[in-house]
């Protein structure tokens, strides 16, 4: 099979994660919009951001790419705060769990031989 197809399928499967399901649920419930519509339109809007993150990673490394991702998470929290303070807070908490998760994963994996 074509390596580009394999890599693309692997990435598509990786992007689908419980965090995305939780976020689309919070967003859809807070705004009373369709989860499907929010997922489809949000995915289309995220494509340039995914490309930007990839380019940042390639040129500046993991820390810079992670910094970009943190900024987009905080941006999501700010956008959701316009909907409701509760939704903004939930979004911020989910973002913080990701940040802490990355730090903890690095720490735990450093203990391995």
Secondary structure by P-SEA (a helix, b strand, c coil): ccaaaaaaaaaaaaaccaaaaaaaaaaaaaacccaaaaaaaaaaaaaaaaaaaaaaaacccaaaaaaaaaaaaaaaaaaaaaacaaaaaaaaaaaaaaaaaaaaaaaaaaacc
